[in-house]
């Protein structure tokens, strides 16, 4: 998961399943200090907001319901 977060530009991969508390603290400080992470998170948030998953699901279900009648 961390690799994907880093790939997406929204965080860092500490490359361990059990990072030391100090490493986590440094990573948090870096992510909060560097605006590139915030900018990328906002951009992805805006992209996700365009998706309407329930509409996507409802459309074929409604179509099936109409063909049964």
Secondary structure, 3 states (H helix, E strand, C coil): CHHHHHHCCCCCCCCCCCCCHHHHHHHHHHHHHCHHHHHHHHHHHHHHHCCCHHHHHHHHHHHHHHHHC
